[in-house]
Amino acid sequence: MILKYEIQKQLKEIYIDNIADLHYNLGSAALYEIAIRRREGIISHMGPLVVRTGAHMGRSPNDKFIVKESSSEKNIWWGKVNVPIEENKYDRIYSRMMAYIQGKDIFVQDCSAGADPDYRLPIRIITETAWHSLFARNMFRQYKNEDELKNHKTEFTVIHMPNFHAKPETDGTNSNAFVIVNFGKSTVIIGGTHYAGEIKKAIFTVLNYLRPLQKV
Protein backbone atom coordinates (compact mmCIF):
# COMPACT_ATOMS: atom_id res chain seq x y z
CA MET A 1 0.00 0.00 0.00
CA ILE A 2 1.30 3.44 -0.97
CA LEU A 3 0.91 5.79 1.97
CA LYS A 4 -0.49 9.25 1.30
CA TYR A 5 2.25 10.98 3.29
CA GLU A 6 4.87 9.52 0.94
CA ILE A 7 3.17 11.20 -2.01
CA GLN A 8 2.76 14.43 -0.03
CA LYS A 9 6.48 14.38 0.70
CA GLN A 10 7.23 14.05 -3.01
CA LEU A 11 4.86 16.91 -3.79
CA LYS A 12 6.59 19.13 -1.24
CA GLU A 13 9.83 18.60 -3.15
CA ILE A 14 8.25 20.50 -6.06
CA TYR A 15 6.72 23.09 -3.69
CA ILE A 16 3.17 21.73 -3.63
CA ASP A 17 2.29 22.08 0.04
CA ASN A 18 -0.50 23.04 2.44
CA ILE A 19 -3.19 21.44 0.30
CA ALA A 20 -6.66 20.63 1.61
CA ASP A 21 -6.73 16.98 0.54
CA LEU A 22 -4.76 14.66 -1.70
CA HIS A 23 -6.64 12.22 -3.92
CA TYR A 24 -4.03 9.75 -5.15
CA ASN A 25 -4.61 7.39 -8.07
CA LEU A 26 -8.34 7.14 -7.50
CA GLY A 27 -10.17 4.73 -9.78
CA SER A 28 -12.50 5.83 -12.55
CA ALA A 29 -15.68 5.18 -10.57
CA ALA A 30 -14.49 7.26 -7.62
CA LEU A 31 -13.39 10.14 -9.84
CA TYR A 32 -16.70 10.02 -11.70
CA GLU A 33 -18.63 10.28 -8.43
CA ILE A 34 -16.45 13.10 -7.09
CA ALA A 35 -16.78 15.06 -10.33
CA ILE A 36 -20.57 14.84 -10.10
CA ARG A 37 -20.59 15.71 -6.41
CA ARG A 38 -18.38 18.75 -7.03
CA ARG A 39 -20.59 19.76 -9.97
CA GLU A 40 -17.70 19.63 -12.41
CA GLY A 41 -20.02 18.03 -14.95
CA ILE A 42 -23.36 16.34 -15.46
CA ILE A 43 -24.51 12.83 -16.31
CA SER A 44 -25.89 12.60 -19.81
CA HIS A 45 -28.10 9.96 -21.41
CA MET A 46 -26.69 6.43 -20.89
CA GLY A 47 -24.28 7.70 -18.22
CA PRO A 48 -21.30 9.52 -19.78
CA LEU A 49 -19.88 12.47 -17.86
CA VAL A 50 -20.33 15.74 -19.76
CA VAL A 51 -18.27 18.82 -18.88
CA ARG A 52 -17.94 22.37 -20.17
CA THR A 53 -14.48 23.62 -21.07
CA GLY A 54 -15.46 27.29 -21.25
CA ALA A 55 -13.73 29.59 -23.70
CA HIS A 56 -11.22 26.96 -24.81
CA MET A 57 -12.97 24.15 -26.67
CA GLY A 58 -9.77 23.00 -28.35
CA ARG A 59 -6.02 23.41 -28.18
CA SER A 60 -4.47 26.87 -27.92
CA PRO A 61 -1.34 26.65 -30.10
CA ASN A 62 -0.55 30.34 -29.61
CA ASP A 63 -0.33 29.79 -25.85
CA LYS A 64 2.29 27.04 -25.93
CA PHE A 65 5.89 27.75 -24.91
CA ILE A 66 9.12 25.88 -24.23
CA VAL A 67 11.55 27.16 -21.62
CA LYS A 68 14.84 28.14 -23.23
CA GLU A 69 17.40 26.52 -20.94
CA SER A 70 20.85 25.02 -21.33
CA SER A 71 20.04 21.30 -21.26
CA SER A 72 17.64 21.40 -24.23
CA GLU A 73 18.28 24.68 -26.07
CA LYS A 74 20.52 23.24 -28.77
CA ASN A 75 18.14 20.36 -29.54
CA ILE A 76 15.07 22.46 -30.31
CA TRP A 77 14.16 24.09 -33.61
CA TRP A 78 12.97 27.45 -32.32
CA GLY A 79 10.35 29.29 -34.34
CA LYS A 80 6.60 29.81 -34.68
CA VAL A 81 5.84 26.31 -33.38
CA ASN A 82 8.49 25.99 -30.66
CA VAL A 83 8.24 29.40 -29.04
CA PRO A 84 10.79 30.14 -26.31
CA ILE A 85 10.08 31.63 -22.90
CA GLU A 86 12.71 32.74 -20.41
CA GLU A 87 13.47 30.67 -17.32
CA ASN A 88 12.77 33.56 -14.96
CA LYS A 89 9.29 34.03 -16.42
CA TYR A 90 8.57 30.32 -16.01
CA ASP A 91 9.79 30.50 -12.41
CA ARG A 92 7.55 33.49 -11.72
CA ILE A 93 4.46 31.73 -13.08
CA TYR A 94 5.35 28.51 -11.28
CA SER A 95 5.78 30.30 -7.96
CA ARG A 96 2.35 31.94 -8.23
CA MET A 97 0.80 28.64 -9.27
CA MET A 98 2.20 26.94 -6.17
CA ALA A 99 0.66 29.69 -4.02
CA TYR A 100 -2.64 29.20 -5.84
CA ILE A 101 -2.65 25.46 -5.10
CA GLN A 102 -2.48 25.95 -1.33
CA GLY A 103 -5.73 25.10 0.42
CA LYS A 104 -7.14 23.19 -2.54
CA ASP A 105 -7.93 19.53 -3.14
CA ILE A 106 -5.39 17.96 -5.48
CA PHE A 107 -5.83 14.90 -7.70
CA VAL A 108 -2.74 12.91 -8.67
CA GLN A 109 -2.47 10.13 -11.23
CA ASP A 110 0.75 8.14 -11.61
CA CYS A 111 0.72 6.37 -14.95
CA SER A 112 2.84 6.02 -18.08
CA ALA A 113 2.84 7.04 -21.73
CA GLY A 114 3.83 4.52 -24.39
CA ALA A 115 3.27 0.79 -24.74
CA ASP A 116 6.84 -0.45 -25.16
CA PRO A 117 8.25 -1.24 -21.69
CA ASP A 118 11.73 -0.15 -22.81
CA TYR A 119 10.59 3.30 -23.87
CA ARG A 120 7.44 4.13 -21.94
CA LEU A 121 7.57 7.34 -19.94
CA PRO A 122 6.48 7.26 -16.27
CA ILE A 123 4.47 10.43 -15.70
CA ARG A 124 2.61 12.16 -12.90
CA ILE A 125 -0.50 14.20 -13.71
CA ILE A 126 -1.52 16.71 -11.02
CA THR A 127 -4.87 18.46 -11.38
CA GLU A 128 -7.32 20.51 -9.35
CA THR A 129 -10.39 18.75 -10.79
CA ALA A 130 -11.57 15.17 -10.62
CA TRP A 131 -12.65 15.11 -14.24
CA HIS A 132 -9.21 16.05 -15.56
CA SER A 133 -7.74 13.29 -13.40
CA LEU A 134 -10.31 10.93 -14.91
CA PHE A 135 -9.26 12.09 -18.38
CA ALA A 136 -5.61 11.33 -17.58
CA ARG A 137 -6.55 7.92 -16.23
CA ASN A 138 -8.41 7.16 -19.44
CA MET A 139 -5.76 8.57 -21.77
CA PHE A 140 -2.56 7.07 -20.33
CA ARG A 141 -1.50 3.57 -19.33
CA GLN A 142 -2.42 2.41 -15.83
CA TYR A 143 -0.40 0.02 -13.72
CA LYS A 144 -1.82 -3.48 -13.47
CA ASN A 145 -1.30 -3.95 -9.75
CA GLU A 146 -0.05 -2.34 -6.53
CA ASP A 147 3.49 -3.69 -6.96
CA GLU A 148 3.85 -2.01 -10.35
CA LEU A 149 2.52 1.24 -8.93
CA LYS A 150 4.99 1.10 -6.02
CA ASN A 151 7.84 0.94 -8.53
CA HIS A 152 6.66 4.07 -10.34
CA LYS A 153 9.42 6.67 -10.65
CA THR A 154 8.10 9.87 -12.18
CA GLU A 155 10.21 11.11 -15.08
CA PHE A 156 7.92 13.94 -16.18
CA THR A 157 5.24 15.86 -14.30
CA VAL A 158 2.23 17.75 -15.66
CA ILE A 159 0.62 20.29 -13.35
CA HIS A 160 -2.75 21.45 -14.68
CA MET A 161 -4.58 24.25 -12.86
CA PRO A 162 -7.27 25.46 -15.27
CA ASN A 163 -8.58 28.15 -12.94
CA PHE A 164 -5.14 29.72 -12.50
CA HIS A 165 -4.36 32.42 -15.04
CA ALA A 166 -1.21 34.01 -16.39
CA LYS A 167 -0.64 37.77 -16.51
CA PRO A 168 0.40 38.45 -20.12
CA GLU A 169 1.76 41.92 -19.39
CA THR A 170 4.39 40.54 -17.00
CA ASP A 171 4.58 36.80 -17.72
CA GLY A 172 5.41 37.01 -21.42
CA THR A 173 2.40 34.92 -22.46
CA ASN A 174 -0.05 35.80 -25.23
CA SER A 175 -3.15 35.42 -23.05
CA ASN A 176 -4.14 34.26 -19.59
CA ALA A 177 -3.90 30.65 -20.82
CA PHE A 178 -0.57 28.86 -21.12
CA VAL A 179 1.12 25.52 -21.70
CA ILE A 180 4.80 25.69 -20.76
CA VAL A 181 7.21 22.77 -21.16
CA ASN A 182 10.40 22.86 -19.11
CA PHE A 183 12.72 20.03 -20.15
CA GLY A 184 15.32 21.12 -17.62
CA LYS A 185 12.90 20.52 -14.76
CA SER A 186 10.97 17.67 -16.43
CA THR A 187 7.75 19.57 -15.89
CA VAL A 188 4.82 20.94 -17.86
CA ILE A 189 2.58 23.60 -16.34
CA ILE A 190 -0.84 24.34 -17.80
CA GLY A 191 -3.24 27.06 -16.74
CA GLY A 192 -6.14 29.18 -17.93
CA THR A 193 -7.74 26.43 -20.00
CA HIS A 194 -10.06 23.58 -19.08
CA TYR A 195 -9.48 21.79 -22.39
CA ALA A 196 -8.16 18.39 -21.29
CA GLY A 197 -6.49 17.68 -24.62
CA GLU A 198 -3.68 20.02 -23.58
CA ILE A 199 -2.55 17.37 -21.08
CA LYS A 200 -2.37 14.69 -23.76
CA LYS A 201 -0.67 16.94 -26.30
CA ALA A 202 1.88 18.12 -23.73
CA ILE A 203 3.01 14.55 -23.09
CA PHE A 204 3.14 13.85 -26.83
CA THR A 205 5.40 16.90 -27.19
CA VAL A 206 7.65 15.56 -24.45
CA LEU A 207 7.87 12.13 -26.08
CA ASN A 208 8.56 13.68 -29.48
CA TYR A 209 11.53 15.48 -27.93
CA LEU A 210 12.95 12.77 -25.67
CA ARG A 211 12.67 9.62 -27.74
CA PRO A 212 14.43 10.81 -30.94
CA LEU A 213 17.39 11.72 -28.73
CA GLN A 214 17.45 8.01 -27.85
CA LYS A 215 17.31 7.09 -31.55
CA VAL A 216 13.71 5.88 -31.21
ABEGO torsion letter per residue (X at the ends): XBBAAAAAAAAAAAGBBGBABBBBGBBAAAAAAAAAAAGABBBBBGGBBBBBAEABABBBAAABBBBBBAAAAAABBBEAABBBBBAAAAAAAAAAAAAAABGBBBBBBBBBBEABAAABBBBBBBBABAAAAAAAAAABBBBABAAAAAABBBABBBBBBAABBBBAAAAGBABABBBBBBAAAGBBBBBGBABAAAAAAAAAAAAAAAAAAAGX
